[in-house]
Amino acid sequence: MKPAAATIRLALVGDRSESVIAHRAIPRALELAGNGLGAELTWTWVHTTAIQRAAADLAGFDAVWVVPASPYASLAGALEAIRFARETGRPFLGTCGGFQHALLEIARDLAGAPGAGHAEIDPGAAELVVTPLSCGLVEQSGDITFIPGSRLHAIFEGRPTHEGYHCRYGLNPAWRARLEAVGLRFTGFDAVGDVRAAELTGHPFFMGTLFQPERSALRGDRHPLIGAFVEAAARRPAPRR
């Protein structure tokens, strides 16, 4: 962990709007996660259109959170941020739209499908990795369980969690095996077995959830996943590169 005098800098990548519940919740969720950390925690909202070359635009940050509320103003900016976190080993968290775009980035860059698409953005794409959910989850909630032995299972101490959503799109099941073949492990599932979370093997901390853990802050609760994300950022050795 960084010395107490260090500052932990998080990039919140997305197109911030006060009308988005998750965007209002995220600062409070980070405040709760940072309590007792022993270092200063700061965050900066980075609009997707501001990311042209992530190696320069995000170099000063210890971790990247691609936040909800897609489609993003710049698909390329969102994907560039995810690729940057993945390739540099920076802790990454993608929630809701961030999770969906992590699937897209991995399909394009690791699974050999540069034309992989998202049905909300390009419904006519030949290879749709993200497709409409069989049942929409706008302002819904439900239970999620995690695969024993996974990092998410450990973060949640082996217990199921009850989480809120605001989404209509998720993993196309036809793509599951192809993404697993390049190291993406699907480890969180709802009551009927549909994918709700994933983690990337071989990466220090790369997590994506279709649910929105930040909403826990609206109840005043510290969320274990957001806490783990912040702690992973704190463990990142200085100086940043």
N, C-alpha and C positions, 0 to 999 in steps of 0.2 A: 504494500500500500504506500502511496505517496506520503511524504512527511506532512506534518500538520500544517506547515506554512504553504503547501502546494494548493493550487487551484485546479479543480476538476472541471473540464469544459465539455459540455454536451451540445451537439448540434441537433436541433429539432427540425427535421426536413419535412416541409409540407407548406401548404398555402393557408396561413393562419386566418381564422375568422372567428369573431366572438359569437357568431350564430351556431358554431359547432360545439356540442356538449363536450366532446373529448378534448378539444383545444382549451376550453375553460378549466377542465379538470387536471390537465397535465402539469401545470406549474405547482399546484397543491400536491399532486402525487409525488413530484420530485422533492418538494420541501419535506414531506413525510419520510421519503426514502433517505434523504440526506441527514436527518437528525442523528446525532451521535457519530457521524462519520469520521470526525477528526480532521477534516479538510474542508475548504470552501468549495461548495458546489455551485456552478453557474451554468446557465443554458442560454442559447441564442436560437431564435426562430430563423430558419434559412429557407426562403421561398425557393421553390423548385426552379424558377426561371433564373435564379441567381447562381445556379451551379452550371458552369460551362466546362470546367476542368477541375474535377474534385480534388486531384492531387494538390492543387493550389487553393481552391476555395474552401476545402475542409481540413487542410493540413494542421490547423491550430486546435483541433478538437480531439478529445480523448475517446469519444464514442459517438455513435450516430443512432438516432431514433427516427425512423420514417413513420410519421404520424397518420392518423385517419383523415378521411375526407378526400377521397379520390372520385373522379379522375383528377389528376394533378394538372396544373397549368402547363407544366413541362414534363412529359413522360421521360424524355431523355435525361433531365436533371435528376428525377427520382431514381432512375436506374443507375445513373452514374454514381450517386451517393451510396447505393447498396453495393455496387461493385467495388467501390473504394473501401468500404468497411470490410467487405469479404476478403479482398486481396491484401489489405494491410494488417489484418488481424485485430482491427479495432472492434470493441464490443458493439454489437448491432441488435437493435430491437425494432421489429416491424409489427405494428398493430393494425388490424382491420385492413385498410388499403395498403399499408406498408407490408403486411404479410402477403397480400395478393401480388404486389409488385416484386417482392423477393422471389416468389415462385417464377415470375416472368423473367427476372434477371438470370436466375440459375438455369432456366430452360434455354435462354439465348446464349449465355456465355459458357456454360459447362455441359449442357446436354446436346449441343450441336444443332440447335433450332433457332437460328438468328431471326426467323420470321414469326416466332411464337407470339401469340396475341392474347389480349384480354377482351372478353366479349362486350364489356361496357364501352370500350374505346374503339375496337375494330371488330365488330361482330362477323365480318366476312373473312377474317384471317383464316388461312388454311389450317393452322395448328393452334387451336385455342387451348391454352393452359388454364386459364381462369374463365369459368362459365357460370351462368346463373345457378344459384342454389335451388334445390328441389322445393325448398320452402324458405321464403325470405325471412331474414332475421332483423328487420328494422325495429328497434326498440323492444327486442325480445331478450330473454335471458334463459340460461340453462346450465345443467351440470356438465363438467368436463372431468374426465379421468385421464391419467398419464401412464405410459408404459413403464413398468418396473425396470430399473436400471438406466433409465434416461435421465438427462440432466434436469428436465422439467419435473420429473417425478421426485428428484432429490430437492429441488427448490421448493416444491409444495409439501415436502416431508411425507410423501406417499399418500397424501389425502386428496380426494376430489375437491373441486372448487366450483363455485356457482358464479357465473360471469354474465355481463351484459354485452349486447351486440348492437350494431347499427349497419347492417350490410345485406346485400342481395347477391353477392358473388363469392365464389370460393374455388378450391381446387377441382379441376376436371378429373374425375377418378381414372380416366383412361391414361392420364399422365403420371400416375403415382409411381409405377415401377420404374419408369424412365428417369424420374427425378431421384428416386432412391438409389439408382445405379451410379449416380454421380455424387452421392454422399449426403443427400438431404434425408433426414430421418423424421417420419411422421410419428409423433409421440403423444399427441393430445386428441381425444375423441369425445364426441357427445354421446348421449344415451343410446342412439341407434347406430353408432359406429362411424359417423361421418368425421372427417378430418377437421380439427379445430386448432392444431398447433404443430409446429415443426422446429427442428434444430439441425444445424449443419455440423456434421462430424468433422473433426480435425481443426476446428476453429475455436479460439479461446472462449468466445461467447457470441453465438449467432442464433437468435430466437425470433420466431414469428408466431403470432396468434391472430386468429380471425376475430376473437373476442377483444374487448377493450378493457384491459386491466386498470387503466387510468381512472375509470369510473368509480373505483373503490374510494378514491379521495373525496368524492362527493359525500360519502358517509363518514369521512374522517379516518378511514382505515389505511394503514401502510400496506401496500401490496407486495407479496414476497417476490414476484417476478421483477417488478420495478426496483425493489431493493437489491436484488441480485445483479441487475443491470448496472446500477450505480456503483455497487461494490466492485464489479468487474472493471469499470472505468477507473476506479480508484487504484486498482492493482496494476494498471498499465504503467510500465516503467517510464520515468522521465529521463531525458527530455523527449518531447513529442517530435515525431518526424512525419 
